[in-house]
Amino acid sequence: MPYEKVCLMVAMVISVILSVLLSGNFAKDAEVTVVDLDNSAYTRDLINRIDASEYMKVTAVINSPADPRELMYRDQAYAVVYFPRDLEKDRYTGAAANIGIFYDNTNSANTSNIKEALNEIVGLDNAAAQGDTGSTNDSLFGTVSLAERDLFNPQHSTENGTSMYFLFFFGAMFFTFATIGMIPRLRLTHQLDRILLEGTPWDLIARVLPYAGCLVVSWVVGLAVLRLWGDLNFAGHLWQFLFIQAFMVLTVGMLSLLFGWTAANPGIASSRMILFIPGGFIMGGATGPVSFYSDWAVAFSHVFPLTWEFHFVRDIIQRGAGLLDINKEIGAFMLYMACVALLFCWRFYSARKELLKEQETSQENQERIRHLAAELKPQA
């Protein structure tokens, strides 16, 4: 490794790219869903004020009761605001008026700015009712208060956040270290040519399956330790999570073989792990809130497999979503997996074509040598 070049390259990549990705440093226009059971002029005014905040964006307004947990699946909302019936009436009659707020606490930093903005909106509204803003409103008698509740990780446990994310990150990283050098090893032992000529892409993928099985078992053991030893909240069903992992580990395995395909030896291949594993850890919501990133950065992050993994971790493990609840996300991941499989098959058959061409060229050269030797022999 030319370290004198690599060290400067890493410094530039980290300082430039991450500064661009994290330039917002706050949850700008974080998605908020409003359940408006009052559907009054007062609640519509509050909705407009919430949507006008730079920290929040109202993505949906529902006028019937709904489970706030389901509204947060697939990162659709980081907070759900509940306006109860007769809120406007209570506001003008002096009765207790409470607004319910449910926060997605899978990452508490996601909602820190939202909490401040909502408290400010309610505080200004109460100040206007009391005449503290210079524009008295004699028709308002009561004050509004927020009834807040943190969902999914109310105790702010590290087992539900940092520890669990590191479990999946390091597991995927060492799985890649074990498999990314497989193609160079087969090439050095002269087994790759036989597989290319006589086999199919599945013959290479099958070699990854034992490593994939070990990875899934290690993840289950790690989750069990976090659940029994710590205080992990496993809200979903284990079999649903394992169903997704069967496809996830195959996808990571195919990407590992692809990135290591052209390496001269397994050592060089191992260094390429950094190209597709850490990106998902950085941008997938493990190190910081997804809401801090721009829309283009969130879309780009889905080229990394761990971004998808952390989506499923949040939805199935932390939020308790079922497969049907996140069917759109699963469908998008299957398309991602299909693209990876197509690239892998293309790489396999391209390598076979190159090998056949090399063999034909070698045979032609041997024929020419034999013909030349035959022509020179009588002259000798």
C-alpha positions as CSV (number, residue, x, y, z in Angstrom):
1,M,0.0,0.0,0.0
2,P,1.5,3.4,-0.9
3,Y,0.8,4.9,2.5
4,E,2.2,8.3,1.6
5,K,-0.7,8.7,-1.0
6,V,-3.4,6.8,0.9
7,C,-3.0,8.9,4.1
8,L,-3.6,12.1,2.2
9,M,-6.5,10.6,0.2
10,V,-8.2,9.4,3.4
11,A,-7.8,12.8,5.0
12,M,-9.4,14.6,2.0
13,V,-12.2,12.1,1.6
14,I,-13.1,12.3,5.3
15,S,-12.8,16.1,5.6
16,V,-14.6,16.9,2.3
17,I,-17.3,14.2,1.9
18,L,-18.4,13.9,5.6
19,S,-18.4,17.7,6.0
20,V,-20.8,17.9,3.0
21,L,-23.0,15.0,4.3
22,L,-23.2,16.4,7.8
23,S,-23.3,20.1,6.9
24,G,-26.9,20.4,8.2
25,N,-26.1,19.2,11.7
26,F,-29.7,19.2,12.7
27,A,-33.0,17.5,11.7
28,K,-34.1,19.8,8.9
29,D,-37.7,19.1,7.7
30,A,-38.0,15.9,9.7
31,E,-41.1,14.0,8.8
32,V,-44.0,14.5,11.1
33,T,-47.5,12.9,10.8
34,V,-50.5,14.6,12.4
35,V,-53.6,12.7,13.6
36,D,-56.2,15.4,13.7
37,L,-59.4,14.1,15.4
38,D,-60.7,17.6,16.0
39,N,-60.4,18.8,12.4
40,S,-61.1,22.4,13.4
41,A,-59.8,25.8,12.3
42,Y,-57.5,25.9,15.4
43,T,-55.9,22.5,14.7
44,R,-55.4,23.4,11.0
45,D,-53.7,26.6,12.1
46,L,-51.4,24.5,14.4
47,I,-50.6,22.1,11.5
48,N,-49.6,25.1,9.3
49,R,-47.3,26.4,12.0
50,I,-45.7,23.0,12.4
51,D,-45.2,22.6,8.7
52,A,-43.7,26.1,8.6
53,S,-41.0,25.2,11.1
54,E,-37.6,24.6,9.5
55,Y,-37.2,21.5,11.7
56,M,-40.4,19.7,10.7
57,K,-42.4,18.8,7.6
58,V,-45.9,17.5,7.8
59,T,-46.1,14.6,5.5
60,A,-49.6,13.3,6.3
61,V,-52.7,14.4,8.1
62,I,-55.1,11.7,9.3
63,N,-58.6,12.4,10.6
64,S,-59.2,9.0,12.2
65,P,-57.6,7.1,15.1
66,A,-54.3,5.4,14.1
67,D,-51.5,3.5,15.9
68,P,-48.5,5.9,16.0
69,R,-46.1,2.9,15.9
70,E,-47.4,1.9,12.5
71,L,-47.0,5.4,11.2
72,M,-43.3,5.3,12.0
73,Y,-42.5,2.1,10.1
74,R,-40.0,2.5,7.3
75,D,-38.9,5.9,8.8
76,Q,-42.1,7.5,7.5
77,A,-42.3,9.8,10.6
78,Y,-40.1,10.7,13.5
79,A,-42.9,12.1,15.5
80,V,-46.7,11.8,15.5
81,V,-48.8,14.7,16.8
82,Y,-52.2,13.7,18.2
83,F,-54.9,16.4,18.3
84,P,-57.8,15.0,20.4
85,R,-61.5,15.7,19.8
86,D,-62.9,19.0,21.1
87,L,-59.4,20.5,21.3
88,E,-60.6,23.9,19.9
89,K,-63.7,23.8,22.2
90,D,-61.5,23.2,25.3
91,R,-59.1,25.9,24.2
92,Y,-61.9,28.5,24.3
93,T,-63.8,27.3,27.3
94,G,-60.8,27.1,29.6
95,A,-60.8,23.3,30.0
96,A,-57.6,21.3,30.1
97,A,-56.3,21.0,26.5
98,N,-53.6,18.4,25.9
99,I,-51.8,17.6,22.6
100,G,-50.3,14.1,22.4
101,I,-46.8,13.8,21.0
102,F,-45.2,10.4,20.2
103,Y,-41.5,10.4,19.4
104,D,-39.5,7.8,17.5
105,N,-36.7,7.2,20.0
106,T,-34.7,4.6,18.0
107,N,-32.2,7.5,17.9
108,S,-33.0,10.3,20.3
109,A,-31.0,12.8,18.3
110,N,-33.6,12.5,15.5
111,T,-36.2,14.2,17.6
112,S,-34.2,16.7,19.7
113,N,-34.9,19.6,17.4
114,I,-38.5,18.6,16.9
115,K,-39.1,18.7,20.7
116,E,-37.7,22.2,20.9
117,A,-39.8,23.4,18.0
118,L,-43.1,22.0,19.3
119,N,-42.5,23.4,22.7
120,E,-41.8,26.8,21.1
121,I,-45.0,26.7,19.1
122,V,-47.1,25.8,22.1
123,G,-45.3,28.3,24.3
124,L,-46.0,31.1,21.8
125,D,-49.7,30.0,21.5
126,N,-50.1,30.1,25.3
127,A,-48.4,33.5,25.5
128,A,-50.8,34.9,22.9
129,A,-53.7,33.6,25.0
130,Q,-52.4,35.4,28.1
131,G,-51.6,38.6,26.2
132,D,-47.9,38.3,26.7
133,T,-47.1,38.9,23.0
134,G,-48.7,42.3,22.7
135,S,-51.7,41.1,20.8
136,T,-54.3,40.0,23.4
137,N,-57.0,37.5,22.5
138,D,-59.8,37.8,25.0
139,S,-61.6,34.8,23.5
140,L,-58.9,32.4,24.6
141,F,-59.2,31.2,28.2
142,G,-57.3,27.9,28.5
143,T,-53.7,26.9,27.9
144,V,-52.4,24.0,25.9
145,S,-49.9,21.5,27.2
146,L,-47.9,18.7,25.5
147,A,-48.3,15.1,26.6
148,E,-45.1,13.5,25.4
149,R,-44.2,9.8,25.1
150,D,-41.0,8.2,23.7
151,L,-41.5,5.0,21.8
152,F,-39.3,2.0,21.1
153,N,-36.4,3.0,23.5
154,P,-37.8,5.1,26.3
155,Q,-35.0,4.2,28.7
156,H,-32.3,5.3,26.2
157,S,-30.5,2.0,26.5
158,T,-27.3,1.5,24.6
159,E,-28.3,-2.1,23.9
160,N,-31.1,-0.7,21.7
161,G,-28.7,1.5,19.9
162,T,-24.9,1.6,19.9
163,S,-24.2,-1.9,21.0
164,M,-26.7,-3.5,18.6
165,Y,-25.5,-1.5,15.6
166,F,-21.9,-2.3,16.3
167,L,-22.9,-6.0,16.5
168,F,-24.1,-5.9,12.9
169,F,-21.3,-3.7,11.6
170,F,-18.4,-5.7,13.0
171,G,-20.2,-9.0,12.0
172,A,-20.6,-7.8,8.4
173,M,-17.0,-6.4,8.3
174,F,-15.3,-9.7,9.4
175,F,-17.7,-11.7,7.2
176,T,-16.3,-9.6,4.3
177,F,-12.7,-10.1,5.4
178,A,-13.4,-13.9,5.3
179,T,-15.0,-13.9,1.8
180,I,-13.6,-11.0,-0.2
181,G,-10.4,-12.9,-0.9
182,M,-12.1,-16.1,-2.1
183,I,-11.8,-15.3,-5.9
184,P,-8.0,-14.4,-5.6
185,R,-7.4,-17.6,-3.6
186,L,-9.2,-19.7,-6.2
187,R,-7.2,-18.0,-8.9
188,L,-3.9,-18.6,-7.2
189,T,-4.7,-22.3,-6.6
190,H,-5.8,-22.6,-10.3
191,Q,-9.3,-23.7,-9.3
192,L,-11.1,-20.6,-10.7
193,D,-10.6,-21.5,-14.4
194,R,-12.3,-24.9,-13.8
195,I,-15.3,-23.3,-12.1
196,L,-15.6,-20.7,-14.9
197,L,-15.5,-23.3,-17.6
198,E,-17.6,-26.0,-16.0
199,G,-19.7,-24.3,-13.4
200,T,-22.2,-21.6,-12.8
201,P,-22.3,-18.4,-10.7
202,W,-24.1,-20.5,-8.0
203,D,-20.9,-22.6,-7.6
204,L,-19.1,-19.5,-6.3
205,I,-22.1,-18.3,-4.2
206,A,-22.4,-21.8,-2.6
207,R,-18.8,-21.3,-1.2
208,V,-20.1,-18.3,0.7
209,L,-23.0,-20.1,2.4
210,P,-21.0,-21.7,5.3
211,Y,-19.6,-18.2,6.2
212,A,-23.1,-16.7,5.9
213,G,-24.6,-19.4,8.2
214,C,-21.9,-18.6,10.8
215,L,-22.6,-14.8,10.5
216,V,-26.4,-15.3,11.1
217,V,-25.7,-17.5,14.1
218,S,-23.3,-15.0,15.5
219,W,-25.9,-12.2,15.1
220,V,-28.6,-14.3,16.9
221,V,-26.2,-15.2,19.7
222,G,-25.2,-11.5,20.1
223,L,-28.8,-10.4,20.2
224,A,-29.6,-13.1,22.8
225,V,-26.7,-11.8,25.0
226,L,-28.0,-8.2,24.6
227,R,-31.5,-9.3,25.5
228,L,-30.6,-11.5,28.5
229,W,-27.6,-9.8,29.8
230,G,-28.6,-6.3,28.9
231,D,-32.0,-4.7,28.3
232,L,-32.5,-5.0,24.6
233,N,-36.2,-4.6,23.5
234,F,-36.8,-7.1,20.8
235,A,-40.3,-6.0,19.7
236,G,-40.6,-8.1,16.5
237,H,-40.5,-11.8,15.7
238,L,-37.2,-13.6,15.4
239,W,-38.3,-15.8,12.4
240,Q,-39.2,-12.7,10.4
241,F,-35.9,-11.1,11.1
242,L,-34.1,-14.4,10.1
243,F,-36.1,-14.6,6.9
244,I,-34.7,-11.2,5.8
245,Q,-31.2,-12.1,6.9
246,A,-31.1,-15.1,4.5
247,F,-31.3,-12.6,1.7
248,M,-29.1,-10.0,3.3
249,V,-26.1,-12.3,3.9
250,L,-26.3,-13.5,0.3
251,T,-26.3,-10.0,-1.0
252,V,-23.3,-9.0,1.1
253,G,-21.5,-12.2,0.0
254,M,-22.1,-11.5,-3.7
255,L,-20.8,-7.9,-3.2
256,S,-17.8,-9.2,-1.4
257,L,-16.9,-11.6,-4.3
258,L,-17.5,-8.8,-6.8
259,F,-15.2,-6.3,-5.0
260,G,-12.4,-8.9,-4.6
261,W,-12.7,-10.3,-8.1
262,T,-9.9,-8.4,-9.8
263,A,-7.5,-8.4,-6.8
264,A,-4.1,-10.0,-7.4
265,N,-4.1,-11.7,-4.0
266,P,-6.3,-12.0,-0.9
267,G,-4.4,-9.3,1.0
268,I,-5.2,-6.7,-1.7
269,A,-8.8,-7.8,-1.8
270,S,-9.2,-7.4,2.0
271,S,-8.4,-3.7,1.7
272,R,-11.4,-3.2,-0.5
273,M,-13.8,-3.9,2.3
274,I,-13.8,-0.2,3.1
275,L,-15.5,0.5,-0.2
276,F,-19.0,-0.9,0.6
277,I,-19.2,-1.8,4.3
278,P,-18.4,1.3,6.4
279,G,-20.6,3.6,4.1
280,G,-23.8,1.9,5.3
281,F,-22.6,2.1,8.9
282,I,-22.0,5.9,8.6
283,M,-25.0,6.8,6.6
284,G,-27.5,4.1,7.6
285,G,-28.5,5.7,10.9
286,A,-26.1,3.9,13.2
287,T,-23.7,6.7,13.9
288,G,-26.1,9.6,13.5
289,P,-29.7,10.5,12.7
290,V,-30.8,9.9,9.2
291,S,-32.8,13.1,9.3
292,F,-29.5,15.0,9.5
293,Y,-28.7,14.1,5.9
294,S,-30.0,15.7,2.8
295,D,-32.5,13.8,0.6
296,W,-29.8,13.0,-2.0
297,A,-27.5,11.6,0.7
298,V,-30.3,9.4,2.1
299,A,-31.0,8.1,-1.4
300,F,-27.4,7.5,-2.2
301,S,-26.9,5.6,1.1
302,H,-28.9,2.7,-0.2
303,V,-26.1,1.6,-2.5
304,F,-24.5,0.2,0.7
305,P,-25.9,-3.1,2.0
306,L,-25.7,-2.1,5.7
307,T,-28.2,0.8,5.1
308,W,-30.8,-1.8,4.3
309,E,-29.8,-3.9,7.3
310,F,-30.3,-1.0,9.7
311,H,-33.7,-0.3,8.1
312,F,-34.8,-3.8,9.0
313,V,-33.2,-3.6,12.4
314,R,-35.1,-0.5,13.3
315,D,-38.4,-1.8,11.9
316,I,-38.5,-5.4,13.0
317,I,-36.4,-5.4,16.1
318,Q,-37.0,-2.0,17.6
319,R,-40.5,-1.1,16.2
320,G,-42.0,-4.6,16.0
321,A,-43.1,-4.3,12.4
322,G,-44.2,-7.4,10.5
323,L,-43.2,-8.4,7.0
324,L,-46.5,-7.1,5.6
325,D,-46.0,-3.8,7.4
326,I,-42.7,-3.1,5.6
327,N,-43.5,-4.9,2.3
328,K,-42.6,-1.8,0.3
329,E,-39.2,-1.7,1.9
330,I,-38.7,-5.5,1.4
331,G,-39.7,-5.1,-2.3
332,A,-37.1,-2.3,-2.8
333,F,-34.5,-4.5,-1.1
334,M,-35.3,-7.4,-3.4
335,L,-34.8,-5.2,-6.4
336,Y,-31.4,-4.1,-4.9
337,M,-30.5,-7.8,-4.4
338,A,-31.6,-8.6,-8.0
339,C,-29.3,-5.8,-9.3
340,V,-26.4,-7.2,-7.3
341,A,-27.1,-10.7,-8.6
342,L,-27.2,-9.5,-12.2
343,L,-23.9,-7.7,-11.8
344,F,-22.4,-10.9,-10.3
345,C,-23.6,-13.1,-13.1
346,W,-22.4,-10.6,-15.6
347,R,-18.9,-10.6,-14.0
348,F,-18.9,-14.4,-14.0
349,Y,-19.8,-14.9,-17.7
350,S,-17.6,-12.0,-18.7
351,A,-14.7,-13.8,-17.0
352,R,-15.6,-17.1,-18.7
353,K,-15.7,-15.3,-22.1
354,E,-12.2,-13.8,-21.4
355,L,-10.9,-17.2,-20.4
356,L,-12.2,-18.9,-23.5
357,K,-10.7,-16.2,-25.6
358,E,-7.4,-16.6,-23.9
359,Q,-7.5,-20.3,-24.4
360,E,-8.3,-19.9,-28.1
361,T,-5.5,-17.5,-28.5
362,S,-3.1,-19.9,-26.7
363,Q,-4.2,-22.7,-29.0
364,E,-3.7,-20.6,-32.1
365,N,-0.3,-19.7,-30.9
366,Q,0.6,-23.3,-30.2
367,E,-0.7,-24.3,-33.7
368,R,1.4,-21.6,-35.3
369,I,4.5,-22.8,-33.4
370,R,3.8,-26.4,-34.5
371,H,3.4,-25.3,-38.1
372,L,6.6,-23.2,-37.9
373,A,8.5,-26.1,-36.4
374,A,7.2,-28.4,-39.1
375,E,8.3,-26.0,-41.8
376,L,11.7,-25.6,-40.3
377,K,12.3,-29.3,-39.7
378,P,12.7,-30.3,-43.4
379,Q,15.0,-27.4,-44.0
380,A,17.2,-28.5,-41.1
